[in-house]
Amino acid sequence: MIASKPLERDHIKHPINLASKTFTANKYVYYAWLREEAPVYKGKLSIISAYFLSRYDDCVHMLKDPRFVRNRATATGGGRLPFPLPKSVALMAQSMIVEDEPEHRRLRTLVHQAFTPRALAHLEERIERLTHDLLDTAERQGPVDLIQAYALPIPVTVIKELMGVSDEDMPKFRTSIRALTDGLTRWSLFRTMFWDLRHAVTFVREMIARKRLDPRDDILTRLIQAEEQGERLSEDELVSMIFLLIFAGYETTVHLITNAVVTLLQHPEQLAQLRAQPELMTSAVEEILRYNGPVQGTKPGYAIENVTLHGVTIRKGSAVMPLLGAANRDETVFADPEIFDITRSPNKHLGFGQGIHYCLGAPLARMETRIALKNLLERSPNLRLAVEPMALKVQTIPLWHRYERLPVMLG
Ligand code: HEM
């Protein structure tokens, strides 16, 4: 359950741990305290120590500062990860999101073209149809979990089609992605790391083998061709890239759509305004990304030298995490940041990150969420929660803001 009584600032326990239940239930109270009292704070992410940055300007600067690198080995002289992992998991942890230039650019260039708004235009009609089909089914039920019935199948189908996963591969594809999702919850971490992810890697390698025999006009084919031409992409990099695209493009979108619906239901006057002025949809999606975005922080950057900020010296090799969710409520940048305002303009939120790792899929995520919300609101003028608001459970997964279920009544 979400804590019913908001945490008092004086009761904040130190060191702050992003993986704790108290933090999850009160993250915006913690963020306000961090911004004001400790803009560079040495805290914990589970058992790992890291410096948290919570002010907007500090996050933006850090994400563009070459003194912070993604590849841990460059900064520490040790391994890429703080602890050894099985090869299957290590492959997933080695994608371009944890690379620096020039490696990062080499990899990003291979997929960038497929994600421009122009390249994605043809998907608009497909997403329209898909959302209507899903609503046709959901409307026949009583209360539905909107995540399972709607928010989840949209990005799964879109990623499947973009990547060029065949219908026969789809059940295994979904099982593999589920392994990634489950891996985020603590209880199944061990099983996931040592069992499910190995199967997921085997499956991706089999999928690549089948695609080599049946090339089509899709991202997977293009990546395989780049790999076959040598030099540009190794087979391990190919596997890592596929995982990154699946993972980055699927969970995030599920929870952006879900958070959008929750946030609008929590703010009925904003929902009414959006219904009355559907042309506000684009700015409403931006405000949801700012106010309740699914991704609350980036991957850590590692200091390659001692860096002093606000009087705190971050030692060479230390991990630094810009807390995007905290930056997005910085009162020096956003007027009345605790107010959810779908007409907010300008709205330079950091919900998609910043710098060279700025979200590759932002145009796609915006399109999916816009269409999903538009059709849901149009077809469901009486959309409402099917449970008490307090029963909505925020999952304790560091650097995310996501709900476990979203039971609603359509109609
Ligand atoms: C729906 C909401 C989404 C949100 C809130 C989101 C958020 C983000 C954020 C914050 C980053 C930066 C992470 C960092 O610096 O460590 C990022 C990177 C990335 N996102 Fe998204 N994302 C979303 C959807 C997507 C989609 C649909 C795709 C495409 C399939 C995608 C692909 C990526 C990739 C590949 C990166 C890494 C880019 C790089 O390292 O250069 N994302 N995303």
Residues whose N, C-alpha, C, O or C-beta is under 5 A from the ligand:
A	BS01	HEM	M96 I97 R108 L245 A248 G249 T252 T253 L256 P294 V295 T298 K299 L350 G351 F352 G353 I356 H357 Y358 C359 L360 G361 A362 L364 A365
